[in-house]
C-alpha cells in the first residue's frame, strides 16, 4: 500500500530490491565458481615481489647513505641489492610465466573451437552426401557414373560455357548438368582437361 509521504517504500520496491540483491549474489557466486587460481597466482605473487624488491633496494640505499663508516655501507649495498634484485627478477619471471600460460590457454581454446567447427562441418557434409539424390559422391570416396544426356562413345563431355574436358561422372558435371555437351575423340585433342576427374584424352 502506497502513501504520499516522502521516503516510504512500497511492496513492489521491496520485491525489486530483493530481486536485484539475488541477481548480484548469483553473479558473484558465478564469478567465484569460474575463478581459476592458475590464472591469478603468478600475477598476485609478481605484484608483491616486484614492489617488495624495490622497497628493499630503497631501504638498502637509505641505510648505506646514513652510515658514516664504509665497512657498514657494504653490507647494506650487497645484501639489499642482491635481495631486492632477486625479488624483482622472480616477480618478472612470474609475470612472464603467466603470459605464457595465457598464450597456451588461448591457443588450446582456439584449437578446441576449430575442432568443434570441423566436426560440425563434417557432420553437415555427411548429411548432404546422405541426401544426394544423384549418388555422384558416395560414402568412402567411391564415384558413381551418372548418365549424361547426349554423351557419345568417348565418354568426354564439357559444360555449356566451359572449354575443359570432363568425364561423365565428374562432380562439376553433376552440378552443372544444364547444357552439357558431348565431345568426340577428334574434338578432344588439344583441349585442356579437368583437374578433378582428369579424363583420359585419346591420342
C-alpha positions as CSV (number, residue, x, y, z in Angstrom):
1,X,0.0,0.0,0.0
2,X,1.5,3.4,-1.0
3,X,1.3,6.7,0.8
4,X,2.1,10.3,-0.2
5,X,4.9,10.7,2.4
6,X,8.4,11.1,1.1
7,X,10.7,8.2,1.8
8,X,8.1,5.5,2.0
9,X,8.8,2.2,0.3
10,X,6.1,0.1,-1.4
11,X,6.0,-3.7,-1.6
12,X,6.9,-3.6,-5.2
13,X,10.1,-1.6,-4.4
14,X,11.0,-4.2,-1.7
15,X,10.5,-7.0,-4.3
16,X,12.6,-5.3,-6.9
17,X,15.4,-4.7,-4.3
18,X,15.2,-8.3,-3.3
19,X,15.4,-9.4,-7.0
20,X,18.4,-7.1,-7.6
21,X,20.1,-8.5,-4.5
22,X,19.5,-12.0,-5.6
23,X,20.9,-11.3,-9.1
24,X,24.0,-9.7,-7.6
25,X,24.6,-12.7,-5.3
26,X,24.1,-15.1,-8.2
27,X,26.5,-13.2,-10.4
28,X,29.1,-13.1,-7.5
29,X,28.7,-16.8,-7.0
30,X,29.1,-17.5,-10.7
31,X,32.3,-15.4,-10.8
32,X,33.6,-17.2,-7.8
33,X,33.0,-20.6,-9.4
34,X,34.8,-19.5,-12.5
35,X,37.7,-18.2,-10.6
36,X,40.8,-20.1,-11.6
37,X,43.8,-19.8,-9.3
38,X,46.2,-20.9,-12.1
39,X,45.4,-17.7,-13.9
40,X,46.0,-15.3,-11.0
41,X,48.6,-16.6,-8.6
42,X,51.5,-15.7,-10.8
43,X,50.2,-12.1,-11.2
44,X,49.5,-11.8,-7.5
45,X,52.9,-13.1,-6.5
46,X,54.6,-10.9,-9.0
47,X,52.7,-7.8,-7.9
48,X,54.0,-8.4,-4.4
49,X,57.6,-9.4,-5.2
50,X,58.4,-6.6,-7.6
51,X,57.4,-3.7,-5.3
52,X,59.0,-5.5,-2.4
53,X,62.3,-5.8,-4.2
54,X,62.1,-2.0,-5.0
55,X,61.4,-1.3,-1.3
56,X,64.3,-3.4,-0.2
57,X,66.7,-1.7,-2.6
58,X,65.5,1.8,-1.4
59,X,66.0,0.7,2.3
60,X,69.5,-0.6,1.4
61,X,70.3,2.7,-0.2
62,X,68.9,4.6,2.8
63,X,70.9,2.5,5.3
64,X,74.1,2.9,3.3
65,X,73.7,6.6,2.8
66,X,73.2,7.2,6.6
67,X,76.1,5.1,7.7
68,X,79.3,7.1,8.3
69,X,81.6,4.1,8.0
70,X,82.4,2.3,4.8
71,X,82.5,-1.0,6.5
72,X,78.9,-0.5,7.4
73,X,77.8,0.6,3.9
74,X,79.0,-2.6,2.2
75,X,76.5,-5.0,3.9
76,X,73.6,-2.7,3.1
77,X,74.6,-2.5,-0.6
78,X,75.4,-6.1,-1.0
79,X,72.5,-7.7,0.9
80,X,69.9,-5.1,-0.1
81,X,70.9,-5.0,-3.7
82,X,71.0,-8.8,-4.2
83,X,67.8,-9.5,-2.3
84,X,65.9,-6.7,-4.0
85,X,67.1,-7.6,-7.5
86,X,66.4,-11.2,-6.8
87,X,62.8,-10.5,-5.8
88,X,62.3,-8.3,-8.8
89,X,63.7,-10.9,-11.2
90,X,61.5,-13.6,-9.6
91,X,58.5,-11.3,-9.9
92,X,59.2,-10.6,-13.5
93,X,59.6,-14.3,-14.3
94,X,56.2,-15.0,-12.7
95,X,54.7,-12.3,-14.9
96,X,56.3,-14.0,-17.9
97,X,55.1,-17.4,-16.8
98,X,51.5,-16.0,-16.5
99,X,51.8,-14.5,-20.0
100,X,53.0,-17.9,-21.5
101,X,50.2,-19.7,-19.7
102,X,47.6,-17.3,-21.1
103,X,49.0,-17.8,-24.6
104,X,48.9,-21.6,-24.4
105,X,45.5,-21.4,-22.8
106,X,44.1,-19.2,-25.6
107,X,45.8,-21.4,-28.2
108,X,44.2,-24.5,-26.7
109,X,40.8,-22.8,-26.6
110,X,41.1,-21.8,-30.3
111,X,42.1,-25.3,-31.1
112,X,39.1,-26.8,-29.4
113,X,36.8,-24.3,-31.2
114,X,38.4,-25.2,-34.5
115,X,37.9,-28.9,-33.8
116,X,34.3,-28.3,-33.0
117,X,33.8,-26.3,-36.2
118,X,35.5,-29.0,-38.2
119,X,33.3,-31.7,-36.6
120,X,30.2,-29.7,-37.4
121,X,31.4,-29.2,-41.0
122,X,32.0,-33.0,-41.3
123,X,28.6,-33.8,-39.9
124,X,27.0,-31.3,-42.3
125,X,28.9,-32.8,-45.2
126,X,27.8,-36.3,-44.3
127,X,24.2,-35.2,-44.1
128,X,24.5,-33.5,-47.5
129,X,26.0,-36.6,-49.0
130,X,23.4,-38.8,-47.4
131,X,20.7,-36.7,-49.1
132,X,22.5,-36.6,-52.5
133,X,19.8,-37.7,-55.0
134,X,22.2,-38.3,-57.9
135,X,24.6,-40.5,-56.0
136,X,27.6,-38.8,-57.5
137,X,29.7,-39.0,-54.4
138,X,29.1,-41.9,-52.1
139,X,30.5,-42.8,-48.8
140,X,34.2,-43.8,-48.6
141,X,35.0,-41.7,-51.6
142,X,33.6,-44.0,-54.4
143,X,32.3,-42.4,-57.5
144,X,29.2,-43.5,-59.4
145,X,28.9,-42.6,-63.1
146,X,25.8,-40.6,-63.6
147,X,24.2,-40.6,-67.1
148,X,24.8,-37.5,-69.1
149,X,22.4,-36.7,-71.9
150,X,23.9,-36.8,-75.3
151,X,27.3,-38.3,-74.4
152,X,28.9,-40.4,-77.1
153,X,31.3,-43.3,-77.0
154,X,34.3,-41.2,-76.0
155,X,32.8,-40.6,-72.6
156,X,34.1,-36.9,-72.6
157,X,31.8,-34.0,-72.1
158,X,32.1,-30.3,-71.4
159,X,29.8,-27.7,-69.8
160,X,27.8,-25.2,-71.8
161,X,30.2,-22.3,-71.1
162,X,33.5,-24.1,-70.3
163,X,36.3,-25.5,-72.5
164,X,37.7,-28.1,-70.2
165,X,37.1,-31.8,-70.9
166,X,35.3,-33.8,-68.2
167,X,34.3,-37.4,-67.6
168,X,30.7,-38.2,-67.4
169,X,31.0,-38.9,-63.6
170,X,32.8,-35.6,-62.8
171,X,31.4,-33.7,-59.8
172,X,31.5,-30.5,-61.8
173,X,29.2,-32.1,-64.5
174,X,26.9,-33.3,-61.7
175,X,26.4,-29.8,-60.5
176,X,26.1,-28.2,-64.0
177,X,24.0,-30.6,-66.0
178,X,22.2,-27.9,-67.9
179,X,23.8,-27.5,-71.3
180,X,26.3,-30.4,-71.0
181,X,27.7,-31.2,-74.5
182,X,29.4,-34.4,-75.5
183,X,32.9,-34.1,-77.1
184,X,34.1,-36.6,-79.7
185,X,37.6,-38.1,-79.7
186,X,38.6,-35.9,-82.6
187,X,37.4,-32.7,-81.0
188,X,39.1,-33.6,-77.7
189,X,42.6,-33.4,-79.0
190,X,44.5,-30.3,-77.7
191,X,41.8,-29.2,-75.3
192,X,42.5,-28.7,-71.5
193,X,41.3,-31.3,-69.1
194,X,39.6,-31.1,-65.8
195,X,42.0,-31.2,-62.8
196,X,39.4,-33.0,-60.6
197,X,38.4,-36.0,-62.8
198,X,41.4,-35.9,-65.1
199,X,39.9,-37.7,-68.1
200,X,42.0,-39.7,-70.5
201,X,42.1,-37.9,-73.9
202,X,42.5,-40.3,-76.9
203,X,45.8,-39.8,-78.7
